[in-house]
Amino acid sequence: MATMASNSTNNALPPLPLYSLEPQPSLLGWLPDAYLTLILPILAYWGFSMLFHMIDELDLFPQYRLHTPAEVLKRNHVSRWEVVRDVVIQQVVQTIVGIAISWTEPDQLDGKNDFNVAVWAQRLRLSQRGVPSALAAVGLDSQGIAKNVVAEHPIVAAVLSGGKYPWLTSMTHQGPVAAFAGWEMSTAKAIYWFLIPAAQFVAAIIIVDTWQYFLHRAMHMNKYLYSTVALFSFLFIESLTDFLSTATFHSRHHRLYVPYAYGALYNHPFEGFLLDTLGTGMAYMITGMTPRQSMWFFTGSTIKTVDDHCGYALPWDPLQHLTSNNAGYHDVHHQSWGIKTNFSQPFFTFWDRLLGTVWTGGDVSLRYERARLAAERKVAAAGKDGATAAAAVTASRPIDSVLDAGKKAPYNTSSDPDATFANVQNSNPTTTSSNNSNKTRPTPPPGKATTQAISSRAQVLSDPSPAGGPTVLAEETAEEDAEKERACFNVGLASPSSAVAKRSRKTSGSGSGGGLKGLLRERVSGMR
């Protein structure tokens, strides 16, 4: 089909070229682009995840780990098999949705690119007609200036004259017609091939960040969305028994207290559809991307999501430096004390900063150190009991974790976790015994940070599933008390175990608020 735009309204405009539309050939002759668009993010997800998994297994960069292998083994409350299963289910769902969308879209046609570039060149020519009026508004005579510069700068003179290029013509079968200037065509190509796609990508990123921030935040602010099965979600569960025993929604994702790469899309399948599939699908449709543009966008979004959950702060990873939203930022959100902060994902953090939900508790190194020590004690205890759990941890040696001279190693430098903890507690010889004791339980600074930590732990406690909530905080509470006892022993203070027991007895007899949950709620309230 050949067509030509009408040029009868204004003969000063260069005519638009002819074009012929033909079906666009697929990038891979044997696979339609629509299916390639669906396959690439899945390949990227597992390929990129396996890269980080290999780094884990070979223990290549232990100095850049956010968590030790022992923490991955002992702090997470979901098996790797369950993670893989749920990720595959989500990818099956997103593939089905993607196929359904592709069936509603028209066939992609090719052959109109030169015409579209010429349209933008024509728009540039039309916009030049406003130059004389714009200069006149500030008291300048555009025609006079054009006459003065026409000899040396004819293009500038033509622009000042309102886009008049009388010497630029081309021959057609109808005779000579106006032609575009070289700068007009170059600018039009830059707009069509680079600026418009870039604007579409920026808009899509903003849409995805906005959608995921507010939906993600709602899942933490609304108890039903956090810890209750969503409507129709039982369709994604293996059986009714499993449905009744795993009544979780977003809290399912937070069973991974120590994120790793291929757990990035570990969600309830219905949540994965709402948060990821629907969000990126809307961004694609609203911005008017082509299927080939969406290949880049969907694949890039997937890689960024995996990188945010990789568990490493690699200094040479460009994805961790392009934006402030990276593995370290998102890892705070997965901790029991930061779960109601740092909601932004996967690209930028502007919504967290605009709406005040960014973590404000300052340095978290002591909190992370406590979690490392607790996990290592569990592994050591399992080994002493003859269990094989310790063998499942990758062979990461403390000596491999040493950074540059003068910097503290991210792993313990002693084979005895208790000794290491004592070293941490007594690292400052001028600190009083009381201050040493206080260090065992890092408390956030007063004000907003305290509220964030209290709210986060209260939400963890609201998760009723056997793999979350009370179990997690019970372990953390026991570890905090054990650490306080060890610290008091090291500095010669009385053990607080009697106070803990007294508080436990008091709580256990307090009616509906008693028992384990009552004790934990008291601990959460005690953080004030």
Sequence and secondary structure as in RCSB ss.txt:
>XXXX:A:sequence
MATMASNSTNNALPPLPLYSLEPQPSLLGWLPDAYLTLILPILAYWGFSMLFHMIDELDLFPQYRLHTPAEVLKR
NHVSRWEVVRDVVIQQVVQTIVGIAISWTEPDQLDGKNDFNVAVWAQRLRLSQRGVPSALAAVGLDSQGIAKNVV
AEHPIVAAVLSGGKYPWLTSMTHQGPVAAFAGWEMSTAKAIYWFLIPAAQFVAAIIIVDTWQYFLHRAMHMNKYL
YSTVALFSFLFIESLTDFLSTATFHSRHHRLYVPYAYGALYNHPFEGFLLDTLGTGMAYMITGMTPRQSMWFFTG
STIKTVDDHCGYALPWDPLQHLTSNNAGYHDVHHQSWGIKTNFSQPFFTFWDRLLGTVWTGGDVSLRYERARLAA
ERKVAAAGKDGATAAAAVTASRPIDSVLDAGKKAPYNTSSDPDATFANVQNSNPTTTSSNNSNKTRPTPPPGKAT
TQAISSRAQVLSDPSPAGGPTVLAEETAEEDAEKERACFNVGLASPSSAVAKRSRKTSGSGSGGGLKGLLRERVS
GMR
>XXXX:A:secstr
 EE     S TTS     EE EE   SBTTB HHHHHHHHHHHHHHHHHHHHHHHHHHT  GGGBSS HHHHHHH
  S HHHHHHHHHHHHHHHHHHHHHHHHHS   EES HHHHHHHHHHHHHHHGGGHHHHHHHTT  HHHHHHHHT
TT HHHHHHHTTS  TT EEEETTEEEE   HHHHHHHHHIIIIIHHHHHHHHHHHHHHHHHHHHHHHHHH HHH
HHS  TTGGGGSS HHHHHH   SGGGGGG SS  GGGTT S HHHHIIIIIHHHHHHHHHHT  HHHHHHHHHH
HHHHHHHHTSSB  TT THHHHSS SHHHHHHHTSTTTTTS    SS  HHHHHHT S  S   HHHHHHHHHHH
HHHHHHHHHTT SGGGGS    GGGG  STTS  SS SSS HHHHHHHHHTS TTS HHHHHHHTS    TTHHH
HHHHHHHHHHHH  STTSTHHHHHHHHHHHHHHHHHHHHHHT   THHHHHHHHHHHHTSGGG HHHHHHHHHHH
TT 
